[in-house]
Amino acid sequence: MDLTLIILTTEGREYLLNNTLKYYKIFNCRIVVVDGGFKKKKLNNFANLKYFYLPGIILEKRLKFALLKSKTKYILLSQDDDFINLRLVKKGVDLLNKKKKISWVGGHQIYFEKFFGIYLFKEIQNIFVNKDYLSKNITDRVFFFLKYQPQLYASLFRKKALIKALNDWNYCNLKIYFKRQKIDFFFELPYSLFMSFTGTYYHFDGIWQFRDGYATPNLSNDYLKYVSRFVTFFPKNIFKKSKAVQTLKKYMFKNLKKNISKNNFQASFNDIVDFRYKKDIYTDNYKKYFFHFKFFLRKYFNFFFLIFKKINYFFSFILSLCSNKYFIKFNNKQTRSCWIKIEKILKKV
């Protein structure tokens, strides 16, 4: 297929990357791994694999580097803890070949965690509360992705469209600076909102990827280096007046002014920013206090930290068992075929 798989990996996850590559080696495509960690990884021998070591380089720059190294028409993005359903990818390539107005495709996610040797699964459906992401009206599409910002990084993209989206996102420089902190509030927008300017998104009603829900980056004593976004760092008026928000607003209106009046645009944009701030501050308050407590315990009371860690592990397992959201559908041949391959890898972990 006219396809390149790009995997961007970070520090301390070599075993994850090798397991992921074992899964993808059966797929007939080029594979590019761009490593941003500070220790070069030892990878097993895989055909059609190119490994580039760029320590300390941010994700978007590593991705742009990989895109320029690719000579194929389509790009599949994956992280080192992702197992993407290859059968749906093939369908996605066929769809992109037939329908030129579609710029990228994806589907539902399954997270898996391992407790006491037992794998539990949870299906996560991206927030597609309406069909605006499919709309021929570019304004409806763009405002949909601004409001909900679904996680669409691990999708299948047209390379030209993805390069344009990344270039526009980098040009806007949507970083919010407050009290010497850099906040990545719009970190998913290159793969959703900016892509929507190039065409529509198609969402398969099926399992697109399996993700290791327990594989997190190495913890840091400084939680500010671990989290990429805390809305609670800055008040609402500072957020709305920030250079990043104002730049995004100007960029969007410049590209939408033929389709919407200035007054309607201003009202819609402000309403969505208010919605996003309210929703994210609720989530981030929990994260903020959780990380404060967690790193304080680990730094000053490591013995109690280890005890609480085991208790948390046990209760997470119990809650997972009691939740009816944890399941996997085996009645779908595509899903079962995909899972059989993944299962062989997981047994070796």
HELIX and SHEET records of a PDB file:
HELIX    1   1 GLU A   14  TYR A   24  1                                  11    
HELIX    2   2 LEU A   59  LYS A   69  1                                  11    
HELIX    3   3 LEU A   86  LYS A   98  1                                  13    
HELIX    4   4 ASP A  132  LEU A  134  5                                   3    
HELIX    5   5 ILE A  138  TYR A  148  1                                  11    
HELIX    6   6 LYS A  159  CYS A  172  1                                  14    
HELIX    7   7 LEU A  189  TYR A  191  5                                   3    
HELIX    8   8 LEU A  193  SER A  196  1                                   4    
HELIX    9   9 TYR A  223  TYR A  226  1                                   4    
HELIX   10  10 VAL A  231  PHE A  233  5                                   3    
HELIX   11  11 LYS A  236  LYS A  241  1                                   6    
HELIX   12  12 LYS A  243  LEU A  256  1                                  14    
HELIX   13  13 LYS A  262  TYR A  300  1                                  39    
HELIX   14  14 ASN A  302  CYS A  322  1                                  21    
HELIX   15  15 LYS A  333  LEU A  346  1                                  14    
SHEET    1   A 7 LEU A  49  TYR A  53  0                                        
SHEET    2   A 7 ARG A  30  ASP A  35  1                                        
SHEET    3   A 7 LEU A   3  THR A   9  1                                        
SHEET    4   A 7 TYR A  74  GLN A  79  1                                        
SHEET    5   A 7 LEU A 156  ARG A 158 -1                                        
SHEET    6   A 7 ILE A 102  PHE A 115 -1                                        
SHEET    7   A 7 ILE A 118  ILE A 124 -1                                        
SHEET    1   B 8 LEU A  49  TYR A  53  0                                        
SHEET    2   B 8 ARG A  30  ASP A  35  1                                        
SHEET    3   B 8 LEU A   3  THR A   9  1                                        
SHEET    4   B 8 TYR A  74  GLN A  79  1                                        
SHEET    5   B 8 LEU A 156  ARG A 158 -1                                        
SHEET    6   B 8 ILE A 102  PHE A 115 -1                                        
SHEET    7   B 8 THR A 200  ASP A 212  1                                        
SHEET    8   B 8 ASP A  82  ILE A  84 -1                                        
SHEET    1   C 2 ILE A 176  PHE A 178  0                                        
SHEET    2   C 2 GLN A 181  ILE A 183 -1                                        
END                                                                             
